[in-house]
Amino acid sequence: MNTKDRYWSLNFDNKGGVNVNVYKENIDSSRWSEESKFIYDSTNIQYINLDKICKYLGQKNIKYVFVQSPARKNYIKNNQKQYNLHITKVRDIIQSNNQFFIEPQNIYNDSCFNDCIHMNILGSKKLTEEIIKKLKNEKIL
């Protein structure tokens, strides 16, 4: 199998970013499927750790901005109960610690994604613009 244009691993660039721009014909259909299981663990350890991070940063007077990355609409639709529970838990943790939560608007169509949850360059640019706008509106930037 030619893996040159396929993705199976994400490698970070020297600035800590990962630009994944996979051509449509190279997208693994199992990663694109709306049938994909919800990715967040149903245990609470990640939420406990998020709360600890928020508390620690608050004690140091550091403003924390949590951005929930978008997912494909059908992925969310097929995992609606788990997704809503996750968003509620994260928002409650962030806001109860006086930190800032950004939940992206539902403006991202399939052309913005490489799979159910990973955005391509187009999606990344749109998301970055949305984050900057929200941070400016809240006078965080």
Number of C-alpha atoms within 10 A of each C-alpha: 4 5 8 7 12 16 15 8 7 10 12 10 9 7 6 7 10 13 14 18 18 18 11 12 9 13 17 15 12 11 14 19 14 18 13 16 12 16 10 11 11 11 8 11 10 13 15 11 11 16 18 14 15 24 20 13 15 15 10 9 9 12 13 17 15 16 13 13 13 22 22 23 18 16 20 19 12 15 17 14 11 17 18 12 12 16 14 12 13 19 19 14 20 22 12 13 19 14 18 18 18 16 13 16 9 10 11 18 11 16 13 22 25 24 22 24 18 20 26 20 18 13 20 18 13 14 21 11 12 15 17 13 13 15 15 11 10 10 8 11 9
